[in-house]
């Protein structure tokens, strides 16, 4: 017989009070505190017509950007999740019957619609503990980013960084030439230091200052500027994406950009420019001038060739980029990582090459990739299809004791009620999901009619669970979010592990 599931208001409030007291310390250590700077997962009612709504999509007149919380000191990925590992098991044993008794009634919430899939597992076991259409394909929305994150960490390693360089160009008469070479770092910034101590992107101004110093050391005071974005190739926008996604949601993917291609650099919800590489080169030229180097003519596309390097800047570690990408649901970073996986796998740095490379890298981890059929790295495509069972397999791999290099794919998951996209739209602030605040860690996903949640939780008996909750025919997105949050909260409080 199933154990009693906390469901009454008094029980939820008591559970929440205890949970939040514990969570305050847990979240302090969990990192990263990026604050969820994008307003996400909202119905796009102001457009007056039904359009796909994705995490980061905003109305034509966007609100002011929310500030990025500094929060506690950022904690490296290795320490943040300890001891939430697959091998850290409690004494009690969870049974499928108990879990079914706890979750079964909740899967019938009307807001979820008629196509619902759920998978729950102990990450140390290949057997699902709860299976409700777990082998069906669903539009994953942004939970696809977990797949991209794990593949990137596997292919590149958590310590990898992306380098933006300036090299000497071919001789051009009396004026020296230089080439700005993109390294596929969409976080390269024109802004000052971030308020978040754990998220400090590479600075374009630092690169300009170093370049100017190197040129002056050679007696050069005037240059022509070229730019090379060829580290990535293929179309910048996926043909299955809505054209409206460039309004605040994603920039054309290219190997050279600043501020993730935003037209207004300081506004996280800004529309994106159509030529990120050209804009980045123009910004760099302006900064060279500010540092005393004259730039003749307009920057133009060029090949880096074999010119000697003058200066460079490097991105954050990949582990930090993955954490940031998952916490705030960063589409631009997800698509850049997809292409970096392709480069590491020896494939063309395109959408198709990246998707094929992701499958290769996950296969090398020993994962059965049945159930993975996607066209991008961010989940913006409504033609993406992933099964809940596959998402659980990916999360289990990231939690495995023999894959500590993948741990950032878990430490980057938003913390319910505290960080990122699980701290938006009032989630986990009222019963019946309040008791899950600080206890549920999960990646959100949202398109019009699509609500997904995939992550992990340790239940009240101490059992670590990984889960995927997917609904892609939801008639009411707000109700569907409340339903998946309640399901995750029930996992946190069910005590199904016994003991």
SEFIPA-906822 format. One line per 2 residues: their letters; for each residue x, y, z of C-alpha. Coordinates in nm, 3 decimals, m for minus. Each point is the difference from the previous one (the first is absolute). Layout:
# residues N
A> X Y Z  ...
***
This chain:
# residues 499
XX> 0.000 0.000 0.000  0.129 0.343 m0.087
XX> 0.123 0.226 0.277  m0.198 0.312 0.074
XX> 0.100 0.288 m0.229  0.004 0.347 0.155
XX> m0.295 0.164 m0.163  m0.192 0.203 0.254
XX> 0.068 0.366 0.051  0.129 m0.030 0.361
XX> 0.237 m0.282 m0.097  0.128 0.193 m0.299
XX> 0.065 0.310 0.209  0.184 m0.195 0.271
XX> 0.203 m0.187 m0.262  0.080 0.324 m0.179
XX> 0.115 0.169 0.317  0.237 m0.283 0.083
XX> 0.110 m0.032 m0.359  0.080 0.368 m0.046
XX> 0.203 0.012 0.322  0.212 m0.286 m0.136
XX> m0.004 0.140 m0.350  0.151 0.332 0.100
XX> 0.326 m0.173 0.082  m0.023 m0.240 m0.294
XX> m0.063 0.271 m0.255  0.285 0.210 0.141
XX> 0.235 m0.283 m0.092  m0.173 m0.098 m0.319
XX> 0.095 0.279 m0.237  m0.023 0.157 m0.245
XX> m0.203 0.299 0.116  m0.061 0.155 m0.340
XX> m0.344 0.123 0.095  m0.190 m0.115 m0.306
XX> 0.045 0.322 m0.189  m0.239 m0.094 m0.276
XX> m0.374 0.022 0.036  m0.098 m0.336 m0.137
XX> m0.284 m0.241 m0.048  m0.271 0.260 m0.040
XX> m0.304 m0.005 m0.222  0.049 0.245 m0.284
XX> m0.349 0.141 0.024  0.099 0.353 m0.094
XX> 0.064 m0.103 m0.357  m0.372 m0.058 m0.049
XX> 0.054 m0.326 m0.187  0.129 m0.348 0.072
XX> 0.375 m0.014 m0.043  0.263 m0.236 0.140
XX> 0.119 0.128 0.335  0.344 m0.109 0.113
XX> 0.212 0.073 0.301  0.127 0.350 m0.060
XX> m0.268 0.112 m0.251  m0.150 0.336 0.093
XX> m0.271 0.236 m0.129  0.101 0.267 m0.255
XX> 0.049 0.255 0.280  0.205 m0.198 0.250
XX> 0.008 0.078 0.371  0.315 0.128 0.161
XX> 0.254 m0.275 0.049  0.002 m0.161 0.342
XX> 0.322 0.042 0.192  0.242 m0.284 0.049
XX> 0.027 m0.087 0.367  0.348 m0.016 0.142
XX> m0.101 m0.249 0.269  0.249 m0.212 0.192
XX> 0.346 m0.071 m0.133  m0.009 m0.231 m0.299
XX> 0.092 m0.357 0.086  0.188 m0.223 m0.245
XX> m0.207 m0.276 m0.155  0.183 m0.280 0.178
XX> m0.092 0.125 0.346  m0.347 0.127 m0.070
XX> m0.179 m0.331 m0.034  0.185 m0.203 0.261
XX> m0.125 m0.245 0.115  m0.278 m0.022 m0.258
XX> 0.151 m0.285 m0.199  m0.151 m0.310 m0.146
XX> 0.197 m0.229 0.228  m0.106 0.184 0.318
XX> m0.295 m0.220 0.086  m0.225 m0.016 0.308
XX> m0.081 m0.319 0.184  m0.367 m0.015 m0.097
XX> m0.114 m0.128 m0.336  m0.246 0.187 m0.218
XX> m0.270 m0.208 m0.169  m0.173 0.073 m0.325
XX> m0.339 m0.065 0.160  0.055 0.265 0.267
XX> 0.112 0.253 m0.259  m0.298 m0.077 m0.223
XX> m0.234 0.058 0.292  0.157 0.337 0.063
XX> 0.023 0.128 m0.357  m0.279 m0.176 m0.186
XX> m0.290 0.226 0.100  0.205 0.313 m0.074
XX> 0.066 m0.101 m0.360  m0.369 0.059 m0.072
XX> 0.013 0.374 0.070  m0.206 0.158 m0.282
XX> 0.256 0.272 m0.070  0.249 m0.260 m0.122
XX> m0.216 m0.092 m0.299  m0.026 m0.334 m0.178
XX> 0.364 m0.071 m0.082  0.196 m0.044 0.323
XX> 0.318 m0.196 0.061  0.178 m0.064 0.328
XX> 0.310 m0.197 0.089  0.149 m0.034 0.350
XX> 0.305 m0.204 0.088  0.273 m0.069 0.250
XX> 0.300 0.124 m0.202  0.200 m0.305 0.106
XX> m0.252 m0.236 m0.158  m0.102 m0.047 m0.365
XX> m0.358 m0.084 0.102  m0.265 0.272 0.009
XX> m0.184 0.030 0.329  m0.289 0.183 m0.162
XX> m0.090 m0.017 m0.367  m0.290 0.192 m0.151
XX> 0.054 0.003 m0.379  0.371 0.035 0.073
XX> 0.092 m0.144 m0.341  m0.214 0.249 m0.194
XX> 0.167 0.289 m0.177  m0.083 0.350 0.124
XX> 0.106 0.351 m0.098  0.258 0.058 0.276
XX> 0.024 0.379 m0.025  0.297 0.116 0.210
XX> 0.054 m0.329 0.183  0.192 m0.082 m0.319
XX> 0.273 0.221 0.147  0.079 m0.272 0.254
XX> 0.083 m0.234 m0.288  0.219 0.267 m0.162
XX> 0.173 0.069 0.331  0.090 m0.362 0.065
XX> 0.129 m0.049 m0.355  0.211 0.317 0.020
XX> 0.154 m0.098 0.333  0.073 m0.348 m0.132
XX> 0.154 0.124 m0.325  0.201 0.295 0.131
XX> 0.047 m0.048 0.374  m0.107 0.241 0.275
XX> 0.319 0.206 m0.016  m0.015 0.087 m0.370
XX> m0.016 0.368 m0.096  m0.075 0.183 m0.325
XX> 0.258 0.251 m0.121  m0.059 0.318 m0.199
XX> 0.321 0.113 m0.170  0.151 0.282 m0.199
XX> 0.266 m0.092 m0.254  0.210 0.186 m0.251
XX> m0.159 0.012 m0.343  0.160 0.008 m0.343
XX> 0.208 0.302 m0.094  m0.209 0.287 m0.137
XX> 0.250 0.264 m0.093  0.079 0.273 0.246
XX> m0.280 m0.101 0.236  0.032 m0.317 0.206
XX> m0.290 m0.241 0.000  m0.138 m0.208 0.283
XX> m0.277 m0.261 0.022  m0.242 m0.054 0.287
XX> m0.054 m0.377 0.022  m0.312 m0.131 0.170
XX> 0.036 m0.306 0.220  m0.368 m0.081 0.028
XX> m0.052 0.183 0.329  m0.342 0.171 m0.009
XX> 0.055 0.136 0.352  0.286 0.231 m0.108
XX> m0.111 0.325 0.161  0.009 0.372 m0.072
XX> m0.123 0.070 0.353  0.185 0.054 0.323
XX> 0.041 m0.273 0.263  m0.316 m0.194 0.079
XX> m0.170 0.038 0.338  0.015 m0.378 0.030
XX> 0.345 m0.099 0.132  m0.039 m0.346 m0.151
XX> m0.072 0.124 m0.351  0.265 0.230 m0.145
XX> 0.012 m0.031 m0.381  0.301 0.090 m0.209
XX> 0.022 0.372 m0.076  0.023 0.148 m0.350
XX> 0.157 0.312 0.148  0.274 m0.207 0.163
XX> 0.071 m0.156 m0.338  0.018 0.345 m0.161
XX> 0.233 0.130 0.271  0.235 m0.298 m0.037
XX> m0.005 0.031 m0.377  0.076 0.372 0.014
XX> 0.290 m0.063 0.236  0.144 m0.263 m0.232
XX> m0.034 0.227 m0.303  0.162 0.296 0.175
XX> 0.289 m0.226 0.101  0.057 m0.057 m0.372
XX> m0.033 0.369 m0.078  m0.338 m0.045 m0.172
XX> m0.255 0.279 0.045  m0.245 m0.071 m0.285
XX> m0.155 m0.324 m0.127  m0.266 m0.143 m0.223
XX> m0.224 m0.251 0.175  m0.136 m0.327 m0.131
XX> m0.207 m0.257 0.186  m0.021 m0.378 m0.025
XX> m0.305 m0.189 0.133  0.071 m0.322 m0.186
XX> 0.033 m0.222 0.309  m0.374 m0.062 m0.053
XX> m0.171 m0.059 m0.333  m0.340 m0.062 m0.154
XX> m0.318 0.205 0.045  m0.017 0.219 0.308
XX> m0.371 m0.062 0.059  m0.159 m0.342 0.004
XX> m0.270 m0.025 m0.270  m0.237 m0.159 0.251
XX> 0.015 0.297 0.238  m0.263 0.271 0.005
XX> 0.137 0.319 m0.165  m0.118 0.191 0.308
XX> 0.258 m0.170 0.220  0.258 0.266 m0.092
XX> m0.218 0.245 0.197  0.177 m0.051 0.329
XX> 0.049 m0.375 m0.008  0.292 m0.102 m0.223
XX> 0.249 0.156 m0.239  0.117 m0.149 m0.331
XX> 0.265 m0.252 0.100  0.350 0.112 m0.100
XX> 0.355 m0.052 0.120  0.046 0.367 0.090
XX> m0.246 0.209 0.198  m0.018 0.223 0.304
XX> m0.271 0.018 0.264  m0.170 m0.300 m0.162
XX> m0.094 0.216 m0.297  m0.225 0.237 0.193
XX> m0.085 0.331 m0.163  0.005 0.155 0.349
XX> 0.290 m0.158 0.180  m0.116 0.066 0.354
XX> m0.354 m0.127 m0.063  m0.030 m0.376 0.037
XX> m0.333 0.012 m0.183  0.123 0.207 m0.293
XX> m0.073 m0.097 m0.362  0.299 m0.152 m0.178
XX> 0.204 0.152 m0.281  m0.002 m0.165 m0.342
XX> 0.382 0.005 m0.046  0.158 m0.076 0.340
XX> 0.352 m0.044 m0.142  m0.002 0.333 m0.184
XX> m0.138 0.180 0.305  0.265 m0.158 0.223
XX> 0.275 0.116 m0.236  m0.143 0.351 m0.003
XX> m0.004 0.007 0.380  0.358 m0.122 0.008
XX> 0.110 0.270 m0.244  m0.154 0.267 0.224
XX> 0.188 m0.134 0.299  0.328 m0.008 m0.188
XX> m0.049 0.368 m0.079  m0.070 0.068 0.368
XX> 0.332 m0.166 0.081  0.192 0.216 m0.246
XX> 0.006 m0.212 m0.317  m0.150 0.150 m0.314
XX> m0.216 m0.237 m0.206  m0.011 0.079 m0.370
XX> m0.312 m0.088 m0.194  m0.283 m0.229 0.102
XX> 0.067 m0.344 0.150  m0.047 m0.274 m0.260
XX> m0.021 m0.378 0.005  0.344 m0.157 m0.041
XX> 0.192 m0.320 0.059  0.224 m0.025 0.305
XX> 0.258 m0.187 m0.204  0.323 m0.077 0.187
XX> 0.063 0.346 0.139  0.186 0.036 0.328
XX> m0.222 0.046 0.303  m0.006 0.346 0.159
XX> m0.245 m0.051 0.287  m0.278 m0.220 0.129
XX> m0.267 m0.038 0.268  m0.156 m0.323 0.122
XX> m0.349 m0.088 0.113  m0.097 m0.143 0.332
XX> 0.058 m0.371 0.054  m0.247 m0.218 m0.185
XX> m0.141 m0.123 0.333  m0.088 0.359 0.092
XX> m0.150 0.066 m0.342  m0.211 m0.315 0.027
XX> m0.124 0.099 0.345  m0.093 0.345 m0.127
XX> m0.166 m0.138 m0.312  m0.221 m0.234 0.202
XX> m0.083 0.243 0.280  m0.124 0.281 m0.224
XX> m0.096 m0.218 m0.300  0.244 0.173 m0.235
XX> m0.088 m0.090 m0.359  0.300 0.169 m0.162
XX> 0.244 m0.183 0.223  m0.179 m0.330 m0.059
XX> 0.033 0.036 m0.377  0.367 0.097 0.026
XX> 0.067 m0.306 0.214  m0.174 m0.221 m0.256
XX> 0.246 0.119 m0.265  0.299 m0.041 0.230
XX> m0.103 m0.363 0.048  0.002 m0.033 m0.379
XX> 0.352 0.147 m0.023  0.126 m0.233 0.272
XX> m0.159 m0.295 m0.180  0.158 0.091 m0.335
XX> m0.331 0.096 m0.161  m0.114 0.319 m0.177
XX> m0.087 0.268 0.256  m0.362 0.022 m0.116
XX> m0.337 m0.094 0.148  0.013 m0.341 m0.171
XX> 0.362 m0.059 0.093  m0.064 0.097 0.359
XX> m0.302 m0.227 0.038  0.191 m0.295 m0.146
XX> 0.297 0.074 0.226  m0.223 0.010 0.309
XX> m0.125 m0.348 m0.082  0.359 m0.118 m0.047
XX> 0.120 0.143 0.330  m0.293 m0.139 0.197
XX> 0.058 m0.337 m0.162  0.362 0.011 0.117
XX> m0.135 0.038 0.354  m0.182 m0.328 m0.048
XX> m0.341 0.162 m0.030  m0.271 m0.153 m0.216
XX> m0.101 0.297 m0.217  m0.338 m0.150 m0.088
XX> m0.252 0.274 0.063  0.223 0.289 m0.107
XX> m0.111 0.170 m0.322  0.084 0.371 0.005
XX> 0.095 0.270 m0.246  0.173 0.252 0.225
XX> 0.174 0.039 0.336  m0.240 0.237 0.175
XX> m0.339 m0.165 m0.043  m0.146 0.291 m0.193
XX> m0.110 m0.227 m0.284  m0.350 m0.135 0.038
XX> 0.114 m0.295 m0.214  0.244 m0.114 0.269
XX> m0.105 m0.327 0.160  0.139 m0.162 0.317
XX> m0.148 m0.272 0.218  m0.024 0.042 0.378
XX> 0.189 m0.330 0.033  0.292 0.144 m0.198
XX> 0.015 0.318 0.208  0.017 m0.214 0.313
XX> 0.288 m0.200 m0.151  0.191 0.321 m0.071
XX> m0.055 0.132 0.352  0.106 m0.334 0.144
XX> 0.325 0.016 m0.199  0.071 0.346 0.140
XX> m0.056 m0.133 0.352  0.213 m0.311 m0.043
XX> 0.295 m0.041 0.235  0.235 m0.073 m0.292
XX> m0.089 0.321 m0.186  0.094 0.292 0.229
XX> 0.089 0.195 m0.314  m0.372 0.019 m0.081
XX> m0.110 0.137 0.336  m0.053 0.358 m0.121
XX> m0.303 m0.126 m0.193  m0.159 m0.053 0.342
XX> 0.143 0.289 0.201  m0.126 0.239 m0.266
XX> m0.361 m0.113 0.039  m0.218 0.275 0.147
XX> m0.093 m0.040 0.368  m0.375 0.015 0.054
XX> m0.108 0.336 0.136  0.355 0.133 0.021
XX> 0.191 0.020 m0.329  m0.042 0.041 m0.372
XX> m0.319 m0.097 m0.178  m0.134 m0.177 0.310
XX> 0.003 0.332 0.183  m0.227 0.167 m0.258
XX> m0.376 0.026 m0.043  m0.062 m0.070 0.368
XX> 0.106 m0.364 m0.028  0.036 m0.192 0.327
XX> m0.130 0.292 0.207  m0.350 m0.126 0.083
XX> m0.157 m0.335 0.093  m0.001 m0.269 m0.124
XX> 0.351 0.048 m0.147  0.138 0.219 0.280
XX> 0.134 m0.307 0.180  0.231 m0.065 m0.297
XX> 0.179 0.335 0.030  0.372 m0.055 0.036
XX> m0.038 m0.375 m0.042  m0.082 m0.043 m0.369
XX> 0.277 0.069 m0.254  m0.120 m0.010 m0.357
XX> 0.026 0.144 m0.349  m0.316 0.165 m0.120
XX> m0.138 m0.005 m0.352  m0.278 0.199 m0.159
XX> m0.147 0.065 m0.343  m0.362 0.075 m0.074
XX> m0.185 m0.312 0.112  0.324 m0.161 0.123
XX> 0.102 m0.019 0.365  0.288 m0.220 0.111
XX> 0.214 m0.046 0.310  0.299 m0.231 0.036
XX> 0.233 m0.030 0.296  0.064 m0.162 0.332
XX> m0.122 m0.003 0.355  0.086 m0.187 0.317
XX> m0.324 m0.115 0.161  m0.077 0.017 0.370
XX> 0.140 m0.349 0.055  0.334 0.101 m0.151
XX> m0.049 m0.171 m0.336  0.151 0.186 m0.297
XX> m0.241 0.006 m0.294  0.037 0.130 m0.354
XX> m0.313 0.089 m0.191  m0.139 0.133 m0.325
XX> m0.351 0.149 m0.017  m0.124 0.090 m0.349
XX> m0.328 0.133 m0.140  m0.010 0.130 m0.357
XX> m0.375 0.040 m0.054  m0.069 0.213 0.305
XX> m0.313 0.216 m0.038  0.102 0.229 0.286
XX> 0.372 0.064 0.048  m0.037 0.158 0.345
XX> m0.204 m0.296 0.122  0.247 m0.243 m0.158
XX> 0.293 0.169 0.176  m0.185 m0.026 0.330
XX> m0.067 m0.367 m0.069  0.361 m0.093 m0.081
XX> 0.122 0.199 0.301  m0.243 m0.191 0.220
XX> 0.122 m0.330 m0.144  0.363 0.092 0.075
XX> m0.096 0.117 0.350  m0.180 m0.327 0.062
XX> 0.319 m0.185 m0.090  0.187 0.211 0.255
XX> m0.250 m0.072 0.278  m0.131 m0.346 m0.066
XX> 0.241 m0.194 0.217  m0.029 m0.279 m0.254
XX> 0.348 m0.123 0.072  m0.101 m0.137 0.338
X> 0.229 m0.004 0.299
***
